[in-house]
Amino acid sequence: MNITAQVGYIYYSNGNALHKVKKNGYTDELIYKASAGGDIVNVNVVGNWIYFYCKGSTVEKSYIAKVRTDGSLFEKLISGINIWEMLVVKDTIYYTT
């Protein structure tokens, strides 16, 4: 499980699903679910965007993506990559392979 927090919410991944929950713990919302499986890791929240890495069963099925904190505007940024750690600062993604 990967966890991060920002402005009243906790964002976390649980297998292939990305969620947000209010810090009071009462409202849990599914933001994104990886349709082809894979584990969502390296969750980063910057402004209104959630950046994450989806580790698929093969490198070809793995990708870095972003989605708005309300679940809209999903976009794959880099496909076919195998990363270990990831950090997003402003609009730049730093990662290790």
Order of alpha helices (4+ residues) and beta strands (2+ residues): beta-beta-beta-beta-beta-beta-beta-beta-beta-beta
